[in-house]
Amino acid sequence: MIDTIMAENRVAPEKLDILASLSQPTITRRQRKGVVMDQKWCNGCKQTKVRDEFHDDRTKPDGKCSQCKKCRSISFGRYRENNLEKRAENYKRWAENNRDKVAAYDAKSRKLRPERHRVRGDVKTAILQGKLVRPDHCEDCGGTPVHSHHDDYSKPLEVRWLCPKCHAKADKERREHECMSTMS
């Protein structure tokens, strides 16, 4: 195109460099910053990542969340830890309004893991009979309230008394251990 214009003498040769720069494809602000269009900036870790590392969000103009999946997971984890009572109240309210769903879940859980439900019943009976005493504080951190935790369900009355936070951590460790033992 520039050769054609120059051959026809429509533009002075000194203005051709300006004309050449205009014929270049335009560069967007994101491209100047080094962000490619299939990438997105994470507001959590302050890094550019591939768009597949972000959850979908129909409310956002680009259709993706502002935090990557990892940062969002960390953010929700912090929220869960800091709002245990609020979440428990919300669940309690939901469970009261959705008794049929809770009953269906409990029935499915009993079918999948009957030994756990049997052991929980054994613990309740042992507490009522005075064979087990529920302490006031968590064995690990001293928190309250306490739940009975079984490291091994084949030993129903061998229980550790843990607060919900420590109980969740112990369950996670047990699941990881079970997962590792099935792999080897």
SVG drawing of the C-alpha trace seen along z (x, -y; Angstrom):
<svg xmlns="http://www.w3.org/2000/svg" viewBox="-39 -16 51 69">
<polyline fill="none" stroke="black" stroke-width="0.4" points="0.0,0.0 2.8,-2.4 4.6,-1.6 1.5,-2.4 1.1,-5.7 4.7,-6.6 4.6,-5.6 1.6,-7.8 3.4,-10.7 0.5,-11.4 2.6,-11.7 6.0,-13.3 8.7,-10.7 9.4,-12.2 5.8,-11.5 6.0,-7.9 7.2,-6.7 4.2,-8.3 2.0,-6.6 3.8,-3.3 3.2,-3.5 -0.5,-4.0 -0.7,-0.8 0.7,1.3 -2.0,3.2 -3.0,1.3 -1.7,2.6 -4.1,2.6 -3.1,1.4 -3.2,5.0 -0.8,6.2 1.6,3.3 1.5,4.5 2.3,8.0 -1.1,9.5 -2.2,11.8 -5.9,12.1 -6.1,15.7 -4.6,14.6 -6.1,12.7 -4.7,10.8 -5.4,12.3 -6.3,9.7 -5.3,12.2 -1.8,13.2 -1.1,10.3 0.0,12.5 -1.0,13.0 -2.4,16.5 -4.1,18.5 -7.9,17.9 -8.6,21.6 -7.2,21.0 -10.2,18.8 -13.8,19.9 -16.6,18.8 -18.7,15.8 -21.6,14.6 -21.8,11.3 -18.3,10.2 -17.9,8.5 -15.2,11.0 -17.1,14.0 -14.4,15.0 -13.8,14.3 -11.3,11.7 -9.3,14.2 -7.7,17.4 -9.0,20.8 -6.2,21.2 -6.6,17.6 -10.4,18.0 -10.0,21.3 -7.7,19.7 -10.1,16.7 -13.1,19.0 -11.1,21.1 -10.3,18.0 -13.9,17.0 -15.0,20.4 -12.5,20.3 -13.5,16.8 -17.3,17.4 -17.9,20.8 -20.8,19.7 -22.5,17.8 -22.1,20.7 -23.5,23.1 -26.5,20.9 -27.1,20.7 -26.8,24.5 -29.2,25.0 -31.7,22.7 -31.3,24.4 -31.6,27.9 -34.9,26.9 -36.3,25.8 -35.0,28.8 -35.6,31.7 -36.3,34.1 -32.9,33.3 -31.1,33.8 -32.9,37.1 -32.0,38.3 -28.3,37.4 -28.3,39.2 -29.8,42.3 -27.3,42.3 -24.4,41.7 -25.7,44.6 -25.7,46.9 -22.2,45.9 -20.6,45.9 -22.6,48.1 -19.6,48.7 -19.3,45.0 -22.9,44.6 -22.8,47.7 -19.7,46.4 -21.3,43.0 -24.2,44.8 -21.9,46.8 -20.2,43.6 -23.5,42.0 -24.6,45.1 -21.2,45.2 -21.6,41.6 -25.2,42.2 -24.0,45.3 -21.0,43.4 -18.4,45.5 -17.1,42.5 -16.9,38.9 -17.1,36.0 -14.5,33.4 -15.1,29.7 -12.1,28.8 -10.3,30.0 -7.4,32.3 -5.2,30.5 -6.0,26.8 -8.3,26.4 -11.2,25.1 -14.9,25.8 -17.3,27.5 -15.8,31.0 -16.7,33.9 -15.6,37.5 -13.0,38.4 -12.1,41.9 -8.7,42.6 -9.9,46.2 -13.5,47.2 -12.8,50.8 -12.2,49.5 -15.4,47.8 -14.6,46.5 -11.1,45.3 -12.0,41.6 -10.1,38.3 -12.1,35.3 -11.5,32.5 -13.0,29.1 -14.5,28.8 -11.4,27.2 -9.0,29.8 -11.5,32.5 -11.6,31.4 -7.8,31.3 -7.6,34.9 -10.2,36.1 -8.3,34.6 -5.0,36.3 -6.9,39.6 -8.3,39.3 -4.8,38.4 -3.3,41.4 -6.1,43.7 -5.5,42.3 -1.7,42.9 -2.2,46.4 -4.5,47.4 -1.9,46.0 0.9,48.2"/>
</svg>
